[in-house]
Amino acid sequence: MEKKTQQSKSKPVNIAVSRRIDGFAAPQKNLTNAAAKPVSAPRKSAPSSRQINHAARHAPQHAKTLVRRTVKQPASGLKKQLHVQGTVAHTAAQSIPVKHTAIHVDATRLHRAEAAEKHAQVSRFHAPAAVPVTFAPVPVRHAPVAPVAPQAEPPIAHHSNSADMFENAIANATHYVDIAERKVHFKKKARRHALGMTTGVFALMLLGGFMTYQNTPTLQIKVASSVAGVSTRVPDFASAGFTYEGVSNNGIKLVYGFKNDLARYQLVEQTTNWTGEQMIGSVSSVAANGLPNYTELQVGDQTVYKFNDRHATWVSNGIWYQIHGDQPLSDAQFAALVRNT
């Protein structure tokens, strides 16, 4: 028994004390008995009539009102990211100097100002020099007297009759209008206006007639035929398979222009008193073998003389016709042109 008591005296006793509040445990504290005093049994408290109801332990639960998939963890603030690299130097508090009034002058500053070197040419460091004042007599002049202007005599009122007053009013009037002069001016203006309008209408008529002449083949042909002196009917080139291109007069000849997809051609008309035989006898020739340089093409009752595939001629009703072209024409095309001219 003595050994057990000695061992208990030599070993320290660790007593763990812990608390639990709302399910969380506080850190344990170890109490060491340095003096190795014997541990006495705890005293039994006196029975109390009051009973303490401790709160039952409960497990922590997750929050049910927070949508965690849409809430992010808060990032660290700027204040936590900044690290102080060095100590901040604090400036010493400066004392505010007291300003003295002009009556109380600091003797030290006054002595230092008097001891400072000053240049003689700088006038600000010296009192202003006294200006000598001299008095001289000034002659007094009298103010000039303005001459008095003679007063104008009031106009004498002349009594006149009403006729003189009316004539004077007309003579001095500035808004008088000469009716005769206005009539002459109006007539001149009206004549100029009428002349300008007539000239404009005549110019428009000429322009319209020229455009009508350009766009109307029948009118062109009638004007050209009257100038050339050739009385003929208008050829129908469209029925012959050609396109009309215009007409012109060459002295006593009337020249039509027409074309197809291949080339352009001309139809020349002029008046004559020859027959077909007389005409071909005058313009044709005979080769050395005794054959003429043309061939005859019969189109109805009309005889057409072909010199080649590009040139043909005939006479009908006192009109001599000639066809020229850049490309050859067939007998059917020659016949169509003869029937539609």
ABEGO torsion letter per residue (X at the ends): XAAAAAAAAABBBBBBBBBBBGGBBBBBBBBBBAAGBBBBBBBBBBBBABBBBBBBBBBBBBBAABBAAABBBBBBBAAAABBBABBBBBBBBBBBBBBBBAABBBAAAAAAAAABBBBAABAAABBBBBBBBBBBBBBBBBBBBBBBBBBBBBBBBBBBBAAAAAAAAAAABAABBBAAAAAAAAAAAAAAAAAAAAAAAAAAAAAAAAAAAAABAAAAAAAAAAAAGBBBBBBBAAAAGBBBAEBBBBEABBBBBBBBAABBBBBBBBBBABBAAAAAAAABBBBAAGBBABBBBBBEABBBBBABAABBBBBBGGBBBBBBBABBBBAAAAAAAAAAX
